[in-house]
Amino acid sequence: MSDEMPRLNPAALTLEQAAQVLSTAGRTNVSVEMLQADIAAGAPTNADGTLNLVFYAAWLVKGRSNGD
């Protein structure tokens, strides 16, 4: 069935996919540039440059609890 949505792996999303998922699920628009800035600030990525949403969310929460 070619009309099916492609399956996404939340443990290995491209930055474009992650931005789209986070924008759709949240109240704010998330851009690739925002994710790149977070990565530059220390957000974890997989070895291939993809983003694990669980690890990214944990990094965000940790930053908020540290007052960052």
mmCIF file of the N, C-alpha and C atoms, coordinates in Angstrom:
data_MODEL
# 
_entry.id   MODEL 
# 
loop_
_atom_site.group_PDB 
_atom_site.id 
_atom_site.type_symbol 
_atom_site.label_atom_id 
_atom_site.label_alt_id 
_atom_site.label_comp_id 
_atom_site.label_asym_id 
_atom_site.label_entity_id 
_atom_site.label_seq_id 
_atom_site.pdbx_PDB_ins_code 
_atom_site.Cartn_x 
_atom_site.Cartn_y 
_atom_site.Cartn_z 
_atom_site.occupancy 
_atom_site.B_iso_or_equiv 
_atom_site.pdbx_formal_charge 
_atom_site.auth_seq_id 
_atom_site.auth_comp_id 
_atom_site.auth_asym_id 
_atom_site.auth_atom_id 
_atom_site.pdbx_PDB_model_num 
ATOM 1   N N  . MET A 1 1  ? 0.843  -1.179 0.000  1.00 0.00 ? 1  MET A N  1 
ATOM 2   C CA . MET A 1 1  ? 0.000  0.000  0.000  1.00 0.00 ? 1  MET A CA 1 
ATOM 3   C C  . MET A 1 1  ? 0.885  1.238  0.000  1.00 0.00 ? 1  MET A C  1 
ATOM 4   N N  . SER A 1 2  ? 0.875  1.956  -1.067 1.00 0.00 ? 2  SER A N  1 
ATOM 5   C CA . SER A 1 2  ? 1.725  3.126  -1.198 1.00 0.00 ? 2  SER A CA 1 
ATOM 6   C C  . SER A 1 2  ? 1.164  4.349  -0.473 1.00 0.00 ? 2  SER A C  1 
ATOM 7   N N  . ASP A 1 3  ? -0.093 4.307  -0.040 1.00 0.00 ? 3  ASP A N  1 
ATOM 8   C CA . ASP A 1 3  ? -0.702 5.433  0.649  1.00 0.00 ? 3  ASP A CA 1 
ATOM 9   C C  . ASP A 1 3  ? -0.390 5.455  2.141  1.00 0.00 ? 3  ASP A C  1 
ATOM 10  N N  . GLU A 1 4  ? 0.287  4.433  2.631  1.00 0.00 ? 4  GLU A N  1 
ATOM 11  C CA . GLU A 1 4  ? 0.604  4.365  4.052  1.00 0.00 ? 4  GLU A CA 1 
ATOM 12  C C  . GLU A 1 4  ? 1.670  5.392  4.401  1.00 0.00 ? 4  GLU A C  1 
ATOM 13  N N  . MET A 1 5  ? 1.562  5.937  5.602  1.00 0.00 ? 5  MET A N  1 
ATOM 14  C CA . MET A 1 5  ? 2.568  6.860  6.095  1.00 0.00 ? 5  MET A CA 1 
ATOM 15  C C  . MET A 1 5  ? 3.847  6.083  6.392  1.00 0.00 ? 5  MET A C  1 
ATOM 16  N N  . PRO A 1 6  ? 4.995  6.651  6.090  1.00 0.00 ? 6  PRO A N  1 
ATOM 17  C CA . PRO A 1 6  ? 6.231  5.954  6.436  1.00 0.00 ? 6  PRO A CA 1 
ATOM 18  C C  . PRO A 1 6  ? 6.373  5.878  7.949  1.00 0.00 ? 6  PRO A C  1 
ATOM 19  N N  . ARG A 1 7  ? 6.920  4.801  8.408  1.00 0.00 ? 7  ARG A N  1 
ATOM 20  C CA . ARG A 1 7  ? 7.112  4.635  9.845  1.00 0.00 ? 7  ARG A CA 1 
ATOM 21  C C  . ARG A 1 7  ? 8.369  5.362  10.276 1.00 0.00 ? 7  ARG A C  1 
ATOM 22  N N  . LEU A 1 8  ? 8.255  6.035  11.386 1.00 0.00 ? 8  LEU A N  1 
ATOM 23  C CA . LEU A 1 8  ? 9.394  6.750  11.942 1.00 0.00 ? 8  LEU A CA 1 
ATOM 24  C C  . LEU A 1 8  ? 9.921  6.000  13.147 1.00 0.00 ? 8  LEU A C  1 
ATOM 25  N N  . ASN A 1 9  ? 11.225 6.013  13.312 1.00 0.00 ? 9  ASN A N  1 
ATOM 26  C CA . ASN A 1 9  ? 11.859 5.397  14.469 1.00 0.00 ? 9  ASN A CA 1 
ATOM 27  C C  . ASN A 1 9  ? 12.212 6.510  15.447 1.00 0.00 ? 9  ASN A C  1 
ATOM 28  N N  . PRO A 1 10 ? 11.505 6.631  16.571 1.00 0.00 ? 10 PRO A N  1 
ATOM 29  C CA . PRO A 1 10 ? 11.774 7.728  17.502 1.00 0.00 ? 10 PRO A CA 1 
ATOM 30  C C  . PRO A 1 10 ? 13.165 7.668  18.125 1.00 0.00 ? 10 PRO A C  1 
ATOM 31  N N  . ALA A 1 11 ? 13.846 6.553  17.970 1.00 0.00 ? 11 ALA A N  1 
ATOM 32  C CA . ALA A 1 11 ? 15.212 6.428  18.482 1.00 0.00 ? 11 ALA A CA 1 
ATOM 33  C C  . ALA A 1 11 ? 16.244 6.860  17.448 1.00 0.00 ? 11 ALA A C  1 
ATOM 34  N N  . ALA A 1 12 ? 15.812 7.186  16.229 1.00 0.00 ? 12 ALA A N  1 
ATOM 35  C CA . ALA A 1 12 ? 16.750 7.563  15.178 1.00 0.00 ? 12 ALA A CA 1 
ATOM 36  C C  . ALA A 1 12 ? 16.052 8.415  14.123 1.00 0.00 ? 12 ALA A C  1 
ATOM 37  N N  . LEU A 1 13 ? 15.776 9.669  14.480 1.00 0.00 ? 13 LEU A N  1 
ATOM 38  C CA . LEU A 1 13 ? 15.124 10.586 13.556 1.00 0.00 ? 13 LEU A CA 1 
ATOM 39  C C  . LEU A 1 13 ? 16.146 11.557 12.981 1.00 0.00 ? 13 LEU A C  1 
ATOM 40  N N  . THR A 1 14 ? 15.996 11.882 11.702 1.00 0.00 ? 14 THR A N  1 
ATOM 41  C CA . THR A 1 14 ? 16.795 12.962 11.153 1.00 0.00 ? 14 THR A CA 1 
ATOM 42  C C  . THR A 1 14 ? 16.344 14.249 11.833 1.00 0.00 ? 14 THR A C  1 
ATOM 43  N N  . LEU A 1 15 ? 17.142 15.284 11.725 1.00 0.00 ? 15 LEU A N  1 
ATOM 44  C CA . LEU A 1 15 ? 16.743 16.548 12.341 1.00 0.00 ? 15 LEU A CA 1 
ATOM 45  C C  . LEU A 1 15 ? 15.463 17.085 11.713 1.00 0.00 ? 15 LEU A C  1 
ATOM 46  N N  . GLU A 1 16 ? 15.316 16.873 10.420 1.00 0.00 ? 16 GLU A N  1 
ATOM 47  C CA . GLU A 1 16 ? 14.091 17.316 9.752  1.00 0.00 ? 16 GLU A CA 1 
ATOM 48  C C  . GLU A 1 16 ? 12.874 16.575 10.289 1.00 0.00 ? 16 GLU A C  1 
ATOM 49  N N  . GLN A 1 17 ? 13.004 15.261 10.449 1.00 0.00 ? 17 GLN A N  1 
ATOM 50  C CA . GLN A 1 17 ? 11.900 14.460 10.987 1.00 0.00 ? 17 GLN A CA 1 
ATOM 51  C C  . GLN A 1 17 ? 11.593 14.871 12.422 1.00 0.00 ? 17 GLN A C  1 
ATOM 52  N N  . ALA A 1 18 ? 12.630 15.051 13.227 1.00 0.00 ? 18 ALA A N  1 
ATOM 53  C CA . ALA A 1 18 ? 12.442 15.427 14.627 1.00 0.00 ? 18 ALA A CA 1 
ATOM 54  C C  . ALA A 1 18 ? 11.759 16.783 14.732 1.00 0.00 ? 18 ALA A C  1 
ATOM 55  N N  . ALA A 1 19 ? 12.164 17.735 13.913 1.00 0.00 ? 19 ALA A N  1 
ATOM 56  C CA . ALA A 1 19 ? 11.534 19.058 13.932 1.00 0.00 ? 19 ALA A CA 1 
ATOM 57  C C  . ALA A 1 19 ? 10.058 18.949 13.590 1.00 0.00 ? 19 ALA A C  1 
ATOM 58  N N  . GLN A 1 20 ? 9.738  18.140 12.596 1.00 0.00 ? 20 GLN A N  1 
ATOM 59  C CA . GLN A 1 20 ? 8.348  17.983 12.194 1.00 0.00 ? 20 GLN A CA 1 
ATOM 60  C C  . GLN A 1 20 ? 7.530  17.313 13.299 1.00 0.00 ? 20 GLN A C  1 
ATOM 61  N N  . VAL A 1 21 ? 8.055  16.247 13.890 1.00 0.00 ? 21 VAL A N  1 
ATOM 62  C CA . VAL A 1 21 ? 7.344  15.532 14.957 1.00 0.00 ? 21 VAL A CA 1 
ATOM 63  C C  . VAL A 1 21 ? 7.135  16.449 16.157 1.00 0.00 ? 21 VAL A C  1 
ATOM 64  N N  . LEU A 1 22 ? 8.184  17.148 16.574 1.00 0.00 ? 22 LEU A N  1 
ATOM 65  C CA . LEU A 1 22 ? 8.077  18.017 17.745 1.00 0.00 ? 22 LEU A CA 1 
ATOM 66  C C  . LEU A 1 22 ? 7.145  19.194 17.488 1.00 0.00 ? 22 LEU A C  1 
ATOM 67  N N  . SER A 1 23 ? 7.157  19.726 16.292 1.00 0.00 ? 23 SER A N  1 
ATOM 68  C CA . SER A 1 23 ? 6.247  20.826 15.952 1.00 0.00 ? 23 SER A CA 1 
ATOM 69  C C  . SER A 1 23 ? 4.804  20.361 15.949 1.00 0.00 ? 23 SER A C  1 
ATOM 70  N N  . THR A 1 24 ? 4.572  19.176 15.439 1.00 0.00 ? 24 THR A N  1 
ATOM 71  C CA . THR A 1 24 ? 3.215  18.631 15.379 1.00 0.00 ? 24 THR A CA 1 
ATOM 72  C C  . THR A 1 24 ? 2.695  18.282 16.773 1.00 0.00 ? 24 THR A C  1 
ATOM 73  N N  . ALA A 1 25 ? 3.565  17.755 17.618 1.00 0.00 ? 25 ALA A N  1 
ATOM 74  C CA . ALA A 1 25 ? 3.144  17.294 18.940 1.00 0.00 ? 25 ALA A CA 1 
ATOM 75  C C  . ALA A 1 25 ? 3.079  18.412 19.970 1.00 0.00 ? 25 ALA A C  1 
ATOM 76  N N  . GLY A 1 26 ? 3.794  19.485 19.741 1.00 0.00 ? 26 GLY A N  1 
ATOM 77  C CA . GLY A 1 26 ? 3.868  20.537 20.744 1.00 0.00 ? 26 GLY A CA 1 
ATOM 78  C C  . GLY A 1 26 ? 3.079  21.774 20.389 1.00 0.00 ? 26 GLY A C  1 
ATOM 79  N N  . ARG A 1 27 ? 3.241  22.784 21.208 1.00 0.00 ? 27 ARG A N  1 
ATOM 80  C CA . ARG A 1 27 ? 2.529  24.044 21.016 1.00 0.00 ? 27 ARG A CA 1 
ATOM 81  C C  . ARG A 1 27 ? 3.363  25.077 20.275 1.00 0.00 ? 27 ARG A C  1 
ATOM 82  N N  . THR A 1 28 ? 4.587  24.716 19.945 1.00 0.00 ? 28 THR A N  1 
ATOM 83  C CA . THR A 1 28 ? 5.483  25.673 19.315 1.00 0.00 ? 28 THR A CA 1 
ATOM 84  C C  . THR A 1 28 ? 6.140  25.066 18.087 1.00 0.00 ? 28 THR A C  1 
ATOM 85  N N  . ASN A 1 29 ? 6.516  25.906 17.162 1.00 0.00 ? 29 ASN A N  1 
ATOM 86  C CA . ASN A 1 29 ? 7.186  25.440 15.963 1.00 0.00 ? 29 ASN A CA 1 
ATOM 87  C C  . ASN A 1 29 ? 8.653  25.165 16.288 1.00 0.00 ? 29 ASN A C  1 
ATOM 88  N N  . VAL A 1 30 ? 9.123  23.980 15.991 1.00 0.00 ? 30 VAL A N  1 
ATOM 89  C CA . VAL A 1 30 ? 10.512 23.604 16.215 1.00 0.00 ? 30 VAL A CA 1 
ATOM 90  C C  . VAL A 1 30 ? 11.176 23.505 14.850 1.00 0.00 ? 30 VAL A C  1 
ATOM 91  N N  . SER A 1 31 ? 12.295 24.211 14.700 1.00 0.00 ? 31 SER A N  1 
ATOM 92  C CA . SER A 1 31 ? 13.008 24.206 13.425 1.00 0.00 ? 31 SER A CA 1 
ATOM 93  C C  . SER A 1 31 ? 14.269 23.361 13.522 1.00 0.00 ? 31 SER A C  1 
ATOM 94  N N  . VAL A 1 32 ? 14.787 22.995 12.377 1.00 0.00 ? 32 VAL A N  1 
ATOM 95  C CA . VAL A 1 32 ? 16.057 22.267 12.327 1.00 0.00 ? 32 VAL A CA 1 
ATOM 96  C C  . VAL A 1 32 ? 17.151 23.110 12.974 1.00 0.00 ? 32 VAL A C  1 
ATOM 97  N N  . GLU A 1 33 ? 17.102 24.411 12.743 1.00 0.00 ? 33 GLU A N  1 
ATOM 98  C CA . GLU A 1 33 ? 18.107 25.306 13.321 1.00 0.00 ? 33 GLU A CA 1 
ATOM 99  C C  . GLU A 1 33 ? 18.056 25.288 14.849 1.00 0.00 ? 33 GLU A C  1 
ATOM 100 N N  . MET A 1 34 ? 16.870 25.195 15.417 1.00 0.00 ? 34 MET A N  1 
ATOM 101 C CA . MET A 1 34 ? 16.736 25.103 16.870 1.00 0.00 ? 34 MET A CA 1 
ATOM 102 C C  . MET A 1 34 ? 17.372 23.819 17.380 1.00 0.00 ? 34 MET A C  1 
ATOM 103 N N  . LEU A 1 35 ? 17.127 22.721 16.675 1.00 0.00 ? 35 LEU A N  1 
ATOM 104 C CA . LEU A 1 35 ? 17.730 21.450 17.079 1.00 0.00 ? 35 LEU A CA 1 
ATOM 105 C C  . LEU A 1 35 ? 19.245 21.504 16.941 1.00 0.00 ? 35 LEU A C  1 
ATOM 106 N N  . GLN A 1 36 ? 19.737 22.104 15.862 1.00 0.00 ? 36 GLN A N  1 
ATOM 107 C CA . GLN A 1 36 ? 21.181 22.232 15.671 1.00 0.00 ? 36 GLN A CA 1 
ATOM 108 C C  . GLN A 1 36 ? 21.808 23.055 16.795 1.00 0.00 ? 36 GLN A C  1 
ATOM 109 N N  . ALA A 1 37 ? 21.122 24.103 17.232 1.00 0.00 ? 37 ALA A N  1 
ATOM 110 C CA . ALA A 1 37 ? 21.623 24.909 18.347 1.00 0.00 ? 37 ALA A CA 1 
ATOM 111 C C  . ALA A 1 37 ? 21.673 24.090 19.627 1.00 0.00 ? 37 ALA A C  1 
ATOM 112 N N  . ASP A 1 38 ? 20.658 23.274 19.863 1.00 0.00 ? 38 ASP A N  1 
ATOM 113 C CA . ASP A 1 38 ? 20.661 22.410 21.049 1.00 0.00 ? 38 ASP A CA 1 
ATOM 114 C C  . ASP A 1 38 ? 21.793 21.397 20.975 1.00 0.00 ? 38 ASP A C  1 
ATOM 115 N N  . ILE A 1 39 ? 22.026 20.846 19.807 1.00 0.00 ? 39 ILE A N  1 
ATOM 116 C CA . ILE A 1 39 ? 23.123 19.885 19.640 1.00 0.00 ? 39 ILE A CA 1 
ATOM 117 C C  . ILE A 1 39 ? 24.461 20.566 19.913 1.00 0.00 ? 39 ILE A C  1 
ATOM 118 N N  . ALA A 1 40 ? 24.628 21.784 19.409 1.00 0.00 ? 40 ALA A N  1 
ATOM 119 C CA . ALA A 1 40 ? 25.856 22.541 19.663 1.00 0.00 ? 40 ALA A CA 1 
ATOM 120 C C  . ALA A 1 40 ? 26.029 22.825 21.155 1.00 0.00 ? 40 ALA A C  1 
ATOM 121 N N  . ALA A 1 41 ? 24.901 22.919 21.876 1.00 0.00 ? 41 ALA A N  1 
ATOM 122 C CA . ALA A 1 41 ? 24.926 23.168 23.321 1.00 0.00 ? 41 ALA A CA 1 
ATOM 123 C C  . ALA A 1 41 ? 25.064 21.884 24.135 1.00 0.00 ? 41 ALA A C  1 
ATOM 124 N N  . GLY A 1 42 ? 25.129 20.728 23.454 1.00 0.00 ? 42 GLY A N  1 
ATOM 125 C CA . GLY A 1 42 ? 25.364 19.481 24.174 1.00 0.00 ? 42 GLY A CA 1 
ATOM 126 C C  . GLY A 1 42 ? 24.278 18.438 24.099 1.00 0.00 ? 42 GLY A C  1 
ATOM 127 N N  . ALA A 1 43 ? 23.202 18.697 23.377 1.00 0.00 ? 43 ALA A N  1 
ATOM 128 C CA . ALA A 1 43 ? 22.143 17.682 23.245 1.00 0.00 ? 43 ALA A CA 1 
ATOM 129 C C  . ALA A 1 43 ? 22.732 16.437 22.583 1.00 0.00 ? 43 ALA A C  1 
ATOM 130 N N  . PRO A 1 44 ? 22.356 15.266 23.077 1.00 0.00 ? 44 PRO A N  1 
ATOM 131 C CA . PRO A 1 44 ? 22.944 14.040 22.537 1.00 0.00 ? 44 PRO A CA 1 
ATOM 132 C C  . PRO A 1 44 ? 22.384 13.669 21.168 1.00 0.00 ? 44 PRO A C  1 
ATOM 133 N N  . THR A 1 45 ? 23.248 13.075 20.362 1.00 0.00 ? 45 THR A N  1 
ATOM 134 C CA . THR A 1 45 ? 22.843 12.526 19.072 1.00 0.00 ? 45 THR A CA 1 
ATOM 135 C C  . THR A 1 45 ? 23.395 11.117 18.958 1.00 0.00 ? 45 THR A C  1 
ATOM 136 N N  . ASN A 1 46 ? 22.838 10.374 18.052 1.00 0.00 ? 46 ASN A N  1 
ATOM 137 C CA . ASN A 1 46 ? 23.368 9.050  17.734 1.00 0.00 ? 46 ASN A CA 1 
ATOM 138 C C  . ASN A 1 46 ? 24.641 9.240  16.906 1.00 0.00 ? 46 ASN A C  1 
ATOM 139 N N  . ALA A 1 47 ? 25.407 8.181  16.767 1.00 0.00 ? 47 ALA A N  1 
ATOM 140 C CA . ALA A 1 47 ? 26.665 8.235  16.022 1.00 0.00 ? 47 ALA A CA 1 
ATOM 141 C C  . ALA A 1 47 ? 26.469 8.695  14.578 1.00 0.00 ? 47 ALA A C  1 
ATOM 142 N N  . ASP A 1 48 ? 25.307 8.404  14.017 1.00 0.00 ? 48 ASP A N  1 
ATOM 143 C CA . ASP A 1 48 ? 25.045 8.778  12.625 1.00 0.00 ? 48 ASP A CA 1 
ATOM 144 C C  . ASP A 1 48 ? 24.423 10.168 12.493 1.00 0.00 ? 48 ASP A C  1 
ATOM 145 N N  . GLY A 1 49 ? 24.328 10.908 13.602 1.00 0.00 ? 49 GLY A N  1 
ATOM 146 C CA . GLY A 1 49 ? 23.787 12.261 13.569 1.00 0.00 ? 49 GLY A CA 1 
ATOM 147 C C  . GLY A 1 49 ? 22.295 12.352 13.764 1.00 0.00 ? 49 GLY A C  1 
ATOM 148 N N  . THR A 1 50 ? 21.614 11.215 13.870 1.00 0.00 ? 50 THR A N  1 
ATOM 149 C CA . THR A 1 50 ? 20.178 11.233 14.103 1.00 0.00 ? 50 THR A CA 1 
ATOM 150 C C  . THR A 1 50 ? 19.899 11.538 15.571 1.00 0.00 ? 50 THR A C  1 
ATOM 151 N N  . LEU A 1 51 ? 18.650 11.807 15.860 1.00 0.00 ? 51 LEU A N  1 
ATOM 152 C CA . LEU A 1 51 ? 18.241 12.209 17.202 1.00 0.00 ? 51 LEU A CA 1 
ATOM 153 C C  . LEU A 1 51 ? 17.319 11.157 17.810 1.00 0.00 ? 51 LEU A C  1 
ATOM 154 N N  . ASN A 1 52 ? 17.600 10.794 19.039 1.00 0.00 ? 52 ASN A N  1 
ATOM 155 C CA . ASN A 1 52 ? 16.739 9.901  19.808 1.00 0.00 ? 52 ASN A CA 1 
ATOM 156 C C  . ASN A 1 52 ? 15.826 10.811 20.624 1.00 0.00 ? 52 ASN A C  1 
ATOM 157 N N  . LEU A 1 53 ? 14.530 10.775 20.363 1.00 0.00 ? 53 LEU A N  1 
ATOM 158 C CA . LEU A 1 53 ? 13.609 11.684 21.042 1.00 0.00 ? 53 LEU A CA 1 
ATOM 159 C C  . LEU A 1 53 ? 13.594 11.507 22.556 1.00 0.00 ? 53 LEU A C  1 
ATOM 160 N N  . VAL A 1 54 ? 13.752 10.293 23.031 1.00 0.00 ? 54 VAL A N  1 
ATOM 161 C CA . VAL A 1 54 ? 13.752 10.050 24.481 1.00 0.00 ? 54 VAL A CA 1 
ATOM 162 C C  . VAL A 1 54 ? 14.981 10.683 25.113 1.00 0.00 ? 54 VAL A C  1 
ATOM 163 N N  . PHE A 1 55 ? 16.146 10.480 24.518 1.00 0.00 ? 55 PHE A N  1 
ATOM 164 C CA . PHE A 1 55 ? 17.380 11.060 25.057 1.00 0.00 ? 55 PHE A CA 1 
ATOM 165 C C  . PHE A 1 55 ? 17.354 12.590 24.951 1.00 0.00 ? 55 PHE A C  1 
ATOM 166 N N  . TYR A 1 56 ? 16.806 13.082 23.849 1.00 0.00 ? 56 TYR A N  1 
ATOM 167 C CA . TYR A 1 56 ? 16.708 14.530 23.676 1.00 0.00 ? 56 TYR A CA 1 
ATOM 168 C C  . TYR A 1 56 ? 15.782 15.131 24.736 1.00 0.00 ? 56 TYR A C  1 
ATOM 169 N N  . ALA A 1 57 ? 14.627 14.515 24.958 1.00 0.00 ? 57 ALA A N  1 
ATOM 170 C CA . ALA A 1 57 ? 13.696 14.999 25.979 1.00 0.00 ? 57 ALA A CA 1 
ATOM 171 C C  . ALA A 1 57 ? 14.341 14.976 27.360 1.00 0.00 ? 57 ALA A C  1 
ATOM 172 N N  . ALA A 1 58 ? 15.087 13.919 27.665 1.00 0.00 ? 58 ALA A N  1 
ATOM 173 C CA . ALA A 1 58 ? 15.761 13.832 28.954 1.00 0.00 ? 58 ALA A CA 1 
ATOM 174 C C  . ALA A 1 58 ? 16.792 14.955 29.095 1.00 0.00 ? 58 ALA A C  1 
ATOM 175 N N  . TRP A 1 59 ? 17.496 15.256 28.001 1.00 0.00 ? 59 TRP A N  1 
ATOM 176 C CA . TRP A 1 59 ? 18.478 16.337 28.023 1.00 0.00 ? 59 TRP A CA 1 
ATOM 177 C C  . TRP A 1 59 ? 17.790 17.678 28.286 1.00 0.00 ? 59 TRP A C  1 
ATOM 178 N N  . LEU A 1 60 ? 16.644 17.895 27.645 1.00 0.00 ? 60 LEU A N  1 
ATOM 179 C CA . LEU A 1 60 ? 15.898 19.132 27.862 1.00 0.00 ? 60 LEU A CA 1 
ATOM 180 C C  . LEU A 1 60 ? 15.447 19.260 29.319 1.00 0.00 ? 60 LEU A C  1 
ATOM 181 N N  . VAL A 1 61 ? 14.922 18.188 29.872 1.00 0.00 ? 61 VAL A N  1 
ATOM 182 C CA . VAL A 1 61 ? 14.452 18.199 31.262 1.00 0.00 ? 61 VAL A CA 1 
ATOM 183 C C  . VAL A 1 61 ? 15.620 18.442 32.209 1.00 0.00 ? 61 VAL A C  1 
ATOM 184 N N  . LYS A 1 62 ? 16.731 17.803 31.956 1.00 0.00 ? 62 LYS A N  1 
ATOM 185 C CA . LYS A 1 62 ? 17.914 17.988 32.803 1.00 0.00 ? 62 LYS A CA 1 
ATOM 186 C C  . LYS A 1 62 ? 18.363 19.447 32.774 1.00 0.00 ? 62 LYS A C  1 
ATOM 187 N N  . GLY A 1 63 ? 18.336 20.051 31.601 1.00 0.00 ? 63 GLY A N  1 
ATOM 188 C CA . GLY A 1 63 ? 18.716 21.452 31.485 1.00 0.00 ? 63 GLY A CA 1 
ATOM 189 C C  . GLY A 1 63 ? 17.804 22.365 32.267 1.00 0.00 ? 63 GLY A C  1 
ATOM 190 N N  . ARG A 1 64 ? 16.516 22.077 32.262 1.00 0.00 ? 64 ARG A N  1 
ATOM 191 C CA . ARG A 1 64 ? 15.558 22.893 33.015 1.00 0.00 ? 64 ARG A CA 1 
ATOM 192 C C  . ARG A 1 64 ? 15.766 22.714 34.510 1.00 0.00 ? 64 ARG A C  1 
ATOM 193 N N  . SER A 1 65 ? 16.082 21.514 34.953 1.00 0.00 ? 65 SER A N  1 
ATOM 194 C CA . SER A 1 65 ? 16.267 21.282 36.388 1.00 0.00 ? 65 SER A CA 1 
ATOM 195 C C  . SER A 1 65 ? 17.563 21.901 36.894 1.00 0.00 ? 65 SER A C  1 
ATOM 196 N N  . ASN A 1 66 ? 18.520 22.122 35.970 1.00 0.00 ? 66 ASN A N  1 
ATOM 197 C CA . ASN A 1 66 ? 19.786 22.750 36.354 1.00 0.00 ? 66 ASN A CA 1 
ATOM 198 C C  . ASN A 1 66 ? 19.732 24.266 36.224 1.00 0.00 ? 66 ASN A C  1 
ATOM 199 N N  . GLY A 1 67 ? 18.606 24.783 35.750 1.00 0.00 ? 67 GLY A N  1 
ATOM 200 C CA . GLY A 1 67 ? 18.460 26.224 35.581 1.00 0.00 ? 67 GLY A CA 1 
ATOM 201 C C  . GLY A 1 67 ? 19.123 26.747 34.321 1.00 0.00 ? 67 GLY A C  1 
ATOM 202 N N  . ASP A 1 68 ? 19.457 25.860 33.384 1.00 0.00 ? 68 ASP A N  1 
ATOM 203 C CA . ASP A 1 68 ? 20.118 26.267 32.137 1.00 0.00 ? 68 ASP A CA 1 
ATOM 204 C C  . ASP A 1 68 ? 19.141 26.899 31.177 1.00 0.00 ? 68 ASP A C  1 
# 
